[in-house]
Amino acid sequence: MKTSFIRPRRVALATLLTLAMGAATVPVFAQGAWPAKPVRIVVPFAPGGTTDILARAVAPELSKAFGQTFVVENRAGAAGNLGADIVAKSPADGYTLLMGTVGTHGINKSLYSKLPYDPQKDFAPITLVAGVPNVMVMNTETAKTLGINSVPDFIRYARSHPGKLNMASSGSGTSIHLAGELFKSMTGVFMTHIPYTGSGPALLGLLSGQVDVMFDNLPSALPHVKGGKLKAFAVTSAQRSGAMPELPTIEEAGQLKGFEASSWFGLLAPAGTPADVVSRLQQETSKALNSPAIKEKLLAQGAIPSGNTPAEFTGLIDAEIRKWAPVVKASGAKVD
């Protein structure tokens, strides 16, 4: 009797221990099995802009590398803050990523009096995808009608017609907006800022003649420049672009010493995402960006592919926040 009573207790105890050990191994197994379902890459702007273009270039490569679908999801609004905040508040499990920008993670901290997220504390940087210059463009017919063929022409016209020209951007606080604000402050011209929900919609406004000028990211503007619908005057980077070497820099063309307002785009995950997931994403993204086919495609569009380490990308974000703070202050731009 005594033996038969003790034996079931031993069996029950052994069973409980087995179940407990099995439960303890579940998170390790789940983490090791990542990705076990589709991963979404949130683009915090409307389709058609450079952020969207780069996300859609990277997503298929990651899908092939990991054997799971990487889906691009456009969540535009508040100059990228809406999409960035969605990712910041998502589970740190590797299934929600952000294609962040110089706006969401470099400029907005100084531009907005209140951000719903902290660009440094709420994210785990994965890798810089690409850096791109912006390009100053006008609707070709508008430029022809107004007799504007160069940066000096534009400055002369804008100074003699204050307030007549308006300037499109992909949203308040984006590099496209700040490039225009920097141009305004350094030339003394006045233009009305017209913010859109992304580069794509802003370009449509420019192409249709609703707005006059834009300092767009080169990859999204380039097809329209080559198609003759937009006239490009200069790039906003410190050096000329290999995609359009004939274009001068704004510093060269407008004799604006020190003018530079380039853009960059990179993958980030919510803070707390497992380090091995971040590492695997960085390695595969870097491999894709440096493959001959993808690299050649991006360079032809005016983007310079990167694929740097999480630590290097973190350092870039910190440096960009410091860099843009005085630029925002000098431009007078502020969003409440």
N, C-alpha and C positions, 0 to 999 in steps of 0.2 A: 504493500500500500504506500509506504513511504517513498520507495523508489519510483513508483508510477506517478506520484505527485510531483516529485522534483524534476523528472525528465521533461514533462511538458513546459515547465518554467524555463529550463535550459534551452529548449527548442525555441520558445518564444523570444527569449533574450537574444539568441543567435540570429533569429529572423529580424528583430529590431535593429541589431548592430549592422546586419547586411544592408537593410533598407537605409539606415543612416549614412553608411559609407557610400551607398549608391547615390543618395541625394547630394552628398558633399562633392561628388565628382561631376554632377550635372553642369554647373557653371563652367568648369574647366573644359568639358566636352563641347559645350555650346560655343565657348570662345574659340576653341581650336577648329571648330567646324565652320567658322565665319568665312564667306557669307553663305548662309543656308537659305536665303530668300533674296528677292530683288533689293537693290540699293538705289536710293534716289539722290540725285545731285540737284539741289535747289539753286536755281539761277534767280537772283533777286531783281531782275529786270525783265521787260517784255522780250518776246522773241525778235531775232533779227539783228541784235547788237553784238559787239565783240564778246561780251561775257557769255552770251548764248552760243555764239559760233565756237568758242573754245571748249565749252562744256560738251557740245555735241561732237567735237573732234575727239575728245578724250573718252567719252562714255563707251563707244563701241570697243575701243581698245581694252578698257578695263573689263568689259563683259567677256571678251575673249580670254583675257588673262585669268579671270576668276571663275568662269563657267556659270556666272549669274548675270541677270540683266541689270544694267545700270541705267536708270531712267532719269531723263532731264525733266525737271518740273519748274516752270516759270511762275514765280510768286513776286510780281512787281509791286512797288509802292514805297513811298517815303524815301526816295533816293537809295534804294537797296536795303533800308533799315528793316522793312517788313520781313523780307526773306531771310535776312541775317538773324533776326530775332527768333524766327521759327526754328532755325537750326540750333541756335544757342539754347533753346528750351526743349529740344528733342532729346530722347534717351541717348546716352553715350554708349551706344552698342554697335556703331559702325555702319548703321543702315540709313543714316541721314547725313549728307555732306553738303557743304556750301561752296559754290564758286565765288569766292570773295574778291573784292576789288580794292584798289587804292582808295576808293570812296568809302566803302563799308569799314575798312580796317586801317585807313591812314588819315583821311580827311575829316570824316564825320564826327570824330571825337572832339575836334576843335570847332566845327561848324555848328553843331546842334547843342543847345543849352542842356537838353536831356536826351540821352540815348536809352532805349529799352534794353540794351545789352552792353557789356564791356568787351571791346574788341580784343583786349589782351587776356583777360581772365576767363572769359566764357567760351574760348575756343582752343582746340588742339591743332595748330598749324601742321599741315601735311607736306605740301610742296608748292613752290611758285611754279605756275604753269607757263606763263609767258609775260614778257614785258612788251609794250607797244608804244610808239609815239602817237600823239594826236595830230590831226591835220586840219588846217584852217580851210574851210570850203564854203562856196556859195553856189546857189542855183546858177547854172551857166547862163540862162536867159536873163536873169536878174542882173548878174554881173555885167553882161553885155549892154543892157539897157542903161545901167548907171555909169558905164564907162570905167568899171573897176577891173584892172588886169593884174594887179600886184598888191602886196601888203602896203607899200607907200600910197598907192591909189586909194586903198580902202581907208587908211588913216586920214588922208586929206578929205575924202568925201564925208566920213563920219564926223570930223571936226567942223566941217562947214554946214552939216545938217544934223545938229544935235538932237537925239531922240527919235530920228526918223527910222533908223535901223533897229531891228530886234535880233536877238541871239537865242538860238535853240540849244537845249541841253537834254541829257538823258535823265535829269533830275537834279534838284538842289543838292549841292555838296559833292557831286560826282567830279571826276577829273576833267570831264568835258566842260562842266560849269566853271570850275576853278581856273581852267586854262583861259576861258573867256574873261573871267573877272581879273585875272592877272594881266591880260592884254589891255583891258580897260584902264586899270590903275597905272600901267606903265606908259600908256599913250595919251591918257587924259580924255579919251572919247567916252561918250555916253551911249549905251544901247540898253534896251529893255530886255530883261532875261525872261524867256519863255520855257519853263521846265516841262518835260514830258515824262512818261513812265518808263522810258528806256531809249536807247539809241535808235532802235528800229522805228518806233513811232515818230521820233524827232526827225529822222531822215525823211520819212514820208512827208512831214510838214515842210521840210526844206525843198524836197523835190517838187512839191505841189505849189511852191511859191508862197506858202502861208508865213514862213519866216525867212530871214535874209542870210544869216551866216551861222556856222556851227564849227566848233573845234572838236570834231568827232575822232574816235579811235580809228586809226588807219585801216585795219582789216575790214570794218563794216562800211567805210566810205569808199574804199579802193575800187570795187566793181562799178560804182556809179561814176567815179572819176574816169575810169577807163572807157566807160560807155558814153562819155561826153555829156552826161546830165548834170554833173557837178564840176565846178572849176576849183582846182586846188591851188593855193597860194604858197603855203609853206608848212613844214612840220614843226611841232612844238618841242621836240627833243633837242638835246645839246648838240647832237650830230645828225647828219643827214641819214635818211633811211635807205637801206639796200634795196627795198621794194620799189622806191621812186627816187633814185639818186639825183635826178635832175631838179628836184624840189629843194630850195634852200631852207634853212631853219628860219624861224621867226626872228631870232637874234640877228642873223645875217641880213635877211630881207628888210626888216624894219629898223635895223640898227638899235635893237633893244638888248643891251648888254646884260647877260645873266638870265635871260628868259629861258625857262625850262619847265615843262608841265607834262611829263610822260605818265602813262598808265601801266598798271600791272594787274594780274589776275592769278589767283591761286586757290587750291583746294584746302578746306578746313573742315574739321569735325567738332562736335560739341566737346567741351572740356571734360576730361575723365574717360574719353574713349581709350580702350586698351592699347598700350604701347605697341604690341605686336601687330595689331590691325593697322595702326597709323604707319608703322614701318613697312608693312606689306603694300599698302596703298602707295606710299612714296616710291618704293622700288619699282612697282609696275608702271606707275605714271611716268617716272623718269625714263624707264625703258621704252615706253611708247613715244614720248616726246623726242627721244634721240634716235628713233628708228628713221632710216633714210626717207621713207615715204611721208611720214607725218612731219618731220623736220622740214623737208623741202616745201611741203604744202603751206606750213605756217610762215616760213620765211617769205614765200611768194606773196602772202597776204599782208606782210608787214609786221608780223609778230615774231619775237625772238624767244624760242622755247627755252625752258630752264630745267626743272626737275630737281631742284636743290633739296637739301636735307631739311627735316623739320626744324632743327636748331638754326640753320641758316635762314629759313623763312621767318622764324620767330624774330631773329635779329633784324630782318628787313622791316617787318611790321613796326617794331619798336622805333627804328630809325625814321621811318616814314611819318609816324605820328609826331615825332619831334620836328621833322622837316616842314610839315604842312601847317603846324600851329602858327608860326609867324606869317606865313603866306595868307592864311585865312584872316588873320588879324589886320594885315596890311591892306587886304582887298576890301575890308569892311563887310564882307558877307557874313550873315548870321541867320540861323533858322531856329525859331522858338518851338 
